[in-house]
């Protein structure tokens, strides 16, 4: 409302909307109790300008439910529902999550909706944004070190992926891997990209106690309040893994994104919230982690837990020599993730990056290369009809040659123009996700000349950066940036290692040697 229109009556209406006593309302504003009492006695009085600013600020900080009560008290009208309330009422994806929660928490139908509505009315949007800001300041190295403290000693032959780069600096990640899973040099083509789909009862083993269920309620309420996209798409769930040099194999089943979003995906925020609050990450201090991912044996036993994940790749595009830029090189693309994504928000990552999920052909789409090609179309070439968060799969073949973007069609028309490899595999201890790290190389300089100006990140990115493969100093600084996500840093390091082997005169990269510890 216009701050000039505040009166004793509207100030009292705000107090009623906030459901506060005189004493609590006075403390909330930072004023004396007598002033509040005077507003009740003299409803027509007009507070001075400084006081009006305090009232306006208090209204701005109020929850959506409190603002709705204030509007009804001051106008007599029932306000239109805000976007969050509308999504709670109408969004089929939210309804799917609520139904899932009722079932797996053994609640009566409708219980989850009521609990989420109650929590939504209590949320302070400013507090949610402050919490997101605090999480973003917990850097990649702190997360990796915290998980090392929580899980303790390695389980041979598996350990944390660590790299020494530039001859002396060390990068430590939370990615659990082993020597057999690294430097795969695996072409992402049918003969070597061979994950198979098997029937599996995806979520029959997930049962939520009251504490876990209420964390799920908080996640859904926060998702609504912050306007974060939540789409109930199918996801591949890893059931078995057989990865070695030159081949990616194993088995996957199908689960749904909402099951992941309200269970395993909660572990990252629980950990970063604890670190931001100075809580030591030990067993017993992280109840959700204690429940879902208590030890390294649980991390590795993918068949007995919900193990979703994805594929991400360092993208290297050949550029011709330029009198302004210099010698012929590869441009390397890095993104900063936006705040609208559900995980790894505000972190650095390679691009493309996406969940491993089927579109319309469950068996063919199980190839890691299928996810990376789809993500290239979505995240680099601007096709929104391959984005599962904004569209339904209504086309029989969304990746049919006739539907490809012009840059992707050019790449696919001639064999050899698009080189895609898997460079490593690991299990991310942050939330138990599987991570297939890759390298995408476009060797033909003509691509950059034709289409370089058309490459544009989508809504999942806050910014897109480019680096030259001939700039070892800047790349060394990039590796050391603590804003990376752990999986992003893993993919960057493995991609740079492989590019140094095949890049020829176009590369001058920092030396990178890995170890598992």
C-alpha positions in Angstrom: 0.0 0.0 0.0 1.0 3.6 -0.3 3.0 4.4 2.8 1.4 7.9 3.0 -2.0 6.2 3.7 -0.9 4.4 6.9 -3.2 5.2 9.9 -3.7 3.8 13.3 -6.4 1.6 11.9 -4.3 0.1 9.1 -1.3 -0.3 11.5 -3.7 -2.4 13.7 -4.8 -4.3 10.7 -1.2 -5.2 10.0 -0.8 -6.3 13.6 -3.9 -8.5 13.3 -2.7 -10.0 10.0 0.7 -10.8 11.6 -1.2 -12.4 14.5 0.9 -10.6 17.1 0.1 -9.2 20.5 0.8 -5.5 21.3 4.2 -6.4 22.9 5.3 -8.7 20.1 4.2 -6.3 17.4 6.1 -3.4 19.1 9.3 -5.6 19.3 8.8 -6.5 15.6 8.8 -2.9 14.6 11.4 -1.7 17.2 9.0 0.8 18.8 7.4 1.3 22.2 4.3 -0.7 23.3 2.5 2.6 24.2 2.6 3.6 20.5 0.8 0.4 19.5 -1.8 1.0 22.2 -2.3 4.5 21.0 -3.1 3.2 17.5 -5.9 1.1 18.9 -7.3 4.1 20.9 -6.9 6.6 18.0 -7.5 4.7 14.7 -7.6 7.9 12.7 -4.2 9.1 13.8 -1.5 9.3 11.0 2.0 8.1 12.1 5.0 10.2 11.2 7.0 9.4 8.1 9.7 7.4 9.9 7.0 5.2 11.5 5.2 4.8 8.2 8.4 3.4 6.7 8.7 0.9 9.5 5.1 -0.3 8.8 5.8 -0.5 5.1 8.9 -2.5 5.7 7.1 -4.9 8.0 4.4 -5.4 5.4 7.1 -6.1 2.8 8.6 -8.8 5.0 5.3 -10.5 5.8 4.5 -13.9 4.5 2.1 -14.2 1.5 -0.6 -15.5 3.9 -0.2 -12.5 6.2 -0.3 -10.0 3.3 -3.5 -11.7 2.1 -5.0 -11.3 5.6 -4.0 -7.6 5.6 -5.6 -7.0 2.3 -8.8 -8.6 3.4 -8.9 -6.6 6.6 -8.2 -3.3 4.9 -10.3 -3.7 1.7 -12.9 -6.3 2.6 -12.0 -8.2 -0.5 -10.7 -11.8 -0.6 -7.5 -11.5 -2.6 -6.7 -13.6 -5.6 -4.4 -16.5 -4.8 -0.7 -15.8 -5.5 1.4 -17.9 -7.8 2.5 -20.3 -5.1 -1.0 -20.9 -3.8 -2.2 -21.3 -7.4 0.5 -23.9 -8.1 -0.4 -25.8 -4.9 -4.1 -25.9 -6.1 -3.6 -26.6 -9.8 -0.1 -27.7 -10.7 -0.3 -31.5 -11.6 3.4 -31.9 -10.8 2.9 -30.6 -7.3 -0.1 -32.8 -7.0 2.0 -35.8 -8.0 4.6 -34.9 -5.4 1.8 -34.6 -2.7 0.3 -37.9 -3.7 3.7 -39.6 -3.6 4.3 -38.1 -0.1 0.9 -39.2 1.2 1.7 -42.7 0.1 5.3 -43.1 1.3 4.6 -41.4 4.6 1.5 -43.5 5.2 -0.6 -40.4 5.5 -4.3 -40.2 4.6 -4.9 -38.7 1.1 -4.8 -34.9 1.3 -2.7 -34.8 4.4 0.4 -33.7 2.5 -1.5 -30.9 0.7 -2.7 -29.5 4.0 0.7 -29.6 5.6 2.4 -28.0 2.7 -0.3 -25.2 2.7 0.2 -24.6 6.4 4.0 -24.5 5.9 3.7 -22.2 2.9 1.7 -19.7 4.9 4.4 -19.6 7.6 7.4 -19.1 5.3 9.3 -15.9 5.2 10.4 -15.3 1.6 13.3 -13.1 2.7 14.5 -15.8 5.1 14.4 -18.3 2.3 16.5 -16.1 0.1 18.9 -15.4 2.9 19.3 -19.2 3.4 20.0 -19.7 -0.3 22.6 -16.9 -0.2 24.3 -18.6 2.8 24.4 -21.9 1.0 26.0 -20.3 -2.0 28.9 -19.1 0.2 29.7 -22.7 1.3 32.3 -23.5 -1.3 33.1 -26.7 -3.2 36.2 -27.5 -1.1 34.4 -27.2 2.2 31.7 -29.6 1.0 34.3 -32.1 -0.2 36.2 -31.9 3.1 33.0 -32.1 5.2 32.0 -35.3 3.4 35.5 -36.8 3.9 35.0 -36.1 7.7 31.5 -37.6 7.7 32.4 -40.8 5.8 35.9 -41.3 7.1 38.5 -43.7 5.5 38.1 -44.8 1.9 36.8 -48.3 0.9 39.4 -49.9 -1.4 39.6 -49.5 -4.4 37.1 -46.6 -4.1 38.0 -43.1 -2.9 37.6 -39.4 -3.5 38.6 -38.1 -6.9 41.5 -35.7 -6.3 43.7 -34.0 -8.9 47.1 -32.3 -8.8 47.2 -29.5 -11.4 49.8 -27.0 -12.5 52.5 -29.1 -10.9 51.6 -28.3 -7.3 47.9 -27.3 -6.6 45.4 -29.9 -5.5 41.7 -30.1 -6.3 39.7 -32.4 -4.0 36.1 -33.5 -4.9 33.2 -35.4 -3.3 33.1 -37.8 -6.2 33.7 -41.4 -5.1 35.4 -43.3 -7.9 38.2 -45.8 -8.6 41.0 -46.2 -11.2 38.9 -48.5 -13.4 36.2 -45.8 -13.7 38.6 -43.1 -14.9 40.3 -42.1 -18.2 37.7 -44.2 -20.0 38.2 -42.8 -23.5 34.8 -44.3 -24.3 33.1 -43.1 -27.6 29.5 -42.5 -26.9 28.2 -44.6 -29.8 26.0 -47.7 -29.7 28.7 -50.3 -29.5 30.3 -48.9 -26.3 27.5 -46.8 -24.7 25.4 -49.7 -23.4 23.3 -49.0 -20.3 20.4 -51.5 -20.4 16.9 -50.9 -19.0 15.5 -53.6 -16.7 12.1 -53.8 -14.9 12.3 -52.4 -11.4 9.8 -51.4 -8.7 11.3 -47.9 -8.4 10.1 -46.6 -5.1 8.7 -49.6 -3.2 11.6 -49.5 -0.7 11.2 -45.9 0.2 9.3 -45.3 3.5 9.4 -41.9 5.2 9.2 -41.4 9.0 7.7 -38.2 10.4 10.9 -36.3 10.4 11.8 -37.2 6.8 8.3 -36.5 5.7 8.3 -33.0 7.2 11.6 -32.2 5.5 9.8 -33.2 2.2 7.0 -30.8 3.2 9.5 -28.0 3.7 11.1 -28.7 0.3 7.7 -28.5 -1.5 6.6 -25.4 0.3 10.0 -23.7 -0.4 9.8 -24.7 -4.0 6.4 -23.1 -4.3 7.4 -19.9 -2.5 10.7 -19.4 -4.5 9.1 -20.2 -7.8 11.4 -23.1 -8.5 10.5 -25.4 -11.3 9.5 -29.0 -10.2 8.4 -31.3 -13.0 7.5 -34.9 -12.4 9.4 -36.5 -15.2 10.7 -40.1 -15.4 14.3 -40.5 -14.4 16.7 -43.4 -14.9 17.6 -45.0 -11.6 21.0 -46.8 -11.6 20.8 -50.4 -10.5 24.1 -51.8 -11.6 27.3 -50.5 -13.1 30.0 -52.1 -15.3 32.3 -49.3 -16.4 35.9 -49.8 -17.7 38.1 -48.4 -20.4 36.3 -48.1 -23.7 32.9 -49.1 -22.4 30.0 -47.9 -20.3 27.6 -50.6 -19.4 25.3 -51.5 -16.5 21.6 -51.5 -15.8 19.0 -48.8 -15.0 15.3 -48.8 -14.0 12.8 -46.0 -14.0 11.8 -43.7 -11.1 10.2 -40.2 -11.0 11.8 -36.9 -10.3 9.5 -36.0 -7.4 10.7 -39.1 -5.5 14.3 -37.9 -5.9 13.4 -34.2 -5.2 11.9 -34.9 -1.7 14.4 -37.5 -0.6 18.0 -37.7 -1.9 18.1 -34.2 -3.2 17.5 -32.8 0.3 21.0 -34.0 1.4 22.9 -31.1 -0.3 20.9 -28.4 1.4 21.1 -30.2 4.8 24.9 -30.4 4.5 25.4 -26.8 3.3 23.0 -25.4 5.9 24.9 -27.2 8.6 28.3 -25.9 7.4 26.9 -22.4 7.1 25.8 -22.7 10.8 29.1 -24.0 12.0 27.8 -27.6 12.7 30.4 -30.3 12.4 29.4 -32.9 9.7 29.5 -36.1 11.8 27.1 -39.1 12.0 24.3 -38.0 14.2 24.4 -34.3 13.2 22.8 -34.8 9.7 19.6 -36.8 10.2 18.6 -37.1 6.6 22.1 -38.2 5.6 22.1 -40.6 8.5 18.9 -42.0 7.1 19.5 -42.1 3.3 23.2 -42.3 2.8 24.9 -43.2 6.2 28.2 -44.8 5.0 30.3 -45.5 2.0 28.7 -49.0 1.7 25.4 -47.3 1.1 26.9 -44.9 -1.4 28.2 -47.8 -3.4 25.2 -50.1 -3.1 23.2 -48.4 -5.8 20.7 -51.3 -6.3 19.3 -50.8 -2.8 18.7 -47.1 -2.7 17.4 -44.4 -5.0 20.4 -43.5 -7.2 19.5 -40.9 -9.8 22.0 -38.8 -11.6 23.1 -37.5 -15.0 25.6 -36.7 -17.6 27.7 -33.5 -18.1 30.5 -32.7 -20.5 33.2 -30.2 -21.1 32.4 -28.7 -24.5 35.4 -27.8 -26.8 34.7 -26.1 -30.1 37.5 -25.4 -32.6 38.1 -21.8 -33.6 40.1 -20.5 -36.5 43.1 -18.2 -35.9 42.2 -14.6 -35.6 44.3 -11.4 -35.9 42.6 -10.1 -32.8 42.5 -13.2 -30.6 45.5 -15.1 -31.9 46.2 -18.7 -32.9 43.7 -21.4 -33.7 42.3 -23.0 -30.4 39.3 -24.5 -28.8 36.8 -22.4 -27.0 35.8 -24.1 -23.7 32.4 -23.3 -22.3 31.6 -23.0 -18.6 28.3 -22.0 -17.0 27.2 -20.5 -13.7 24.0 -22.3 -12.7 21.0 -20.1 -12.0 19.0 -19.9 -8.7 16.0 -21.4 -10.4 17.4 -24.9 -10.6 16.7 -27.4 -7.9 20.3 -28.5 -7.3 23.8 -27.0 -7.7 22.2 -23.5 -7.8 24.7 -20.7 -8.2 27.6 -23.2 -8.8 30.0 -23.4 -11.7 29.5 -26.3 -14.0 30.5 -27.5 -17.5 27.8 -27.3 -20.1 25.8 -29.3 -21.2 24.7 -30.8 -17.9 21.4 -32.7 -17.3 19.6 -35.5 -15.5 19.7 -38.8 -17.3 16.1 -39.3 -18.3 14.1 -40.8 -21.1 12.1 -38.8 -23.6 10.0 -41.2 -25.7 12.2 -44.3 -26.3 13.1 -45.7 -22.9 15.7 -48.2 -24.2 17.5 -46.0 -26.8 17.5 -43.0 -24.5 19.3 -45.0 -21.8 22.5 -44.2 -23.8 24.6 -41.5 -22.1 25.2 -39.9 -25.5 21.4 -39.5 -25.9 21.2 -37.3 -22.8 24.2 -35.2 -23.9 22.8 -34.7 -27.4 19.4 -33.6 -26.0 21.1 -31.3 -23.5 23.2 -29.7 -26.3 19.9 -28.9 -28.1 18.3 -27.5 -25.0 21.2 -25.7 -23.2 23.3 -24.5 -26.2 21.1 -24.3 -29.2 17.9 -23.0 -27.8 15.4 -25.8 -28.4 12.8 -25.5 -25.6 10.8 -28.6 -26.9 13.6 -30.8 -25.6 13.3 -29.3 -22.1 11.3 -31.6 -19.9 10.6 -28.8 -17.4 8.7 -26.8 -20.0 7.1 -29.3 -22.3 5.5 -32.7 -22.5 6.9 -35.3 -24.8 4.2 -35.3 -27.5 6.4 -35.9 -30.5 7.1 -39.5 -31.4 10.8 -38.7 -31.9 11.9 -35.3 -30.5 15.5 -35.9 -31.8 14.4 -36.9 -35.3 16.7 -35.3 -37.9 13.8 -33.2 -39.3 13.4 -31.5 -35.8 17.0 -30.8 -35.0 18.2 -27.2 -34.7 20.3 -25.9 -37.6 23.6 -26.2 -35.6 22.9 -29.8 -34.5 21.7 -30.8 -37.9 25.0 -29.5 -39.4 27.0 -31.5 -36.8 25.0 -34.7 -37.4 24.9 -34.6 -41.2 28.6 -35.6 -41.6 30.1 -38.4 -39.4 33.1 -37.2 -37.4 32.0 -33.6 -37.0 30.7 -34.3 -33.4 33.0 -36.3 -31.1 31.5 -37.3 -27.8 33.4 -39.4 -25.2 32.8 -40.5 -21.6 35.9 -39.6 -19.7 35.0 -40.8 -16.2 32.3 -42.2 -13.8 31.7 -41.6 -10.1 29.2 -41.5 -7.4 28.7 -38.1 -5.8 28.7 -38.3 -2.1 26.7 -35.0 -1.9 23.4 -36.7 -2.7 24.5 -40.2 -3.9 24.0 -39.2 -7.6 25.8 -41.1 -10.4 27.9 -38.8 -12.6 29.0 -39.6 -16.1 31.7 -37.1 -17.1 32.2 -36.4 -20.8 34.0 -34.5 -23.4 32.4 -33.0 -26.5 34.8 -31.9 -29.3 33.8 -30.1 -32.5 36.9 -30.3 -34.7 35.7 -28.4 -37.7 36.4 -24.7 -37.5 33.5 -24.0 -39.8 31.1 -24.7 -37.0 32.3 -21.7 -34.9 32.3 -19.5 -38.0 28.7 -20.5 -38.9 27.1 -20.9 -35.5 29.3 -19.5 -32.7 27.0 -16.5 -32.4 23.9 -18.6 -32.0 25.1 -20.5 -28.9 23.1 -19.3 -25.9 22.5 -20.9 -22.5 18.9 -21.4 -21.4 17.1 -20.6 -18.1 19.2 -23.1 -16.1 22.3 -20.8 -16.4 22.9 -17.4 -14.9 25.9 -16.8 -17.2 28.0 -18.4 -19.8 31.8 -18.0 -19.9 34.4 -19.0 -22.5 38.0 -19.9 -22.1 40.8 -20.6 -24.6 42.5 -24.0 -24.7 45.7 -22.0 -25.2 45.5 -20.1 -21.9 46.9 -22.4 -19.1 47.2 -19.6 -16.6 43.5 -18.7 -16.8 42.5 -22.3 -16.8 44.6 -23.0 -13.7 42.7 -20.2 -12.0 39.4 -21.6 -13.2 40.2 -25.1 -11.7 41.0 -23.4 -8.4 37.7 -21.5 -8.3 35.8 -22.6 -5.1 32.4 -21.9 -6.8 32.5 -25.2 -8.7 30.0 -27.9 -8.1 31.9 -31.1 -7.2 30.6 -33.0 -10.3 31.3 -30.0 -12.5 34.9 -29.9 -11.3 35.2 -33.6 -11.9 34.0 -33.3 -15.4 36.2 -30.3 -16.1 39.4 -32.0 -14.9 38.7 -35.3 -16.7 37.8 -33.3 -19.9 40.9 -31.3 -19.8 43.1 -34.4 -19.3 41.5 -36.0 -22.4 41.7 -32.9 -24.5 45.4 -32.5 -23.8 45.9 -36.0 -25.4 43.9 -35.3 -28.6 44.0 -31.6 -29.0 47.3 -31.2 -30.8 48.6 -27.7 -31.5 45.3 -26.2 -30.4 45.9 -26.8 -26.7 48.3 -25.7 -24.1 46.7 -27.0 -20.9 47.8 -27.2 -17.3 49.2 -30.7 -16.5 46.5 -32.7 -14.5 47.2 -36.0 -12.7 44.5 -37.7 -10.7 44.6 -39.9 -7.6 42.0 -41.7 -5.6 42.2 -41.1 -1.8 
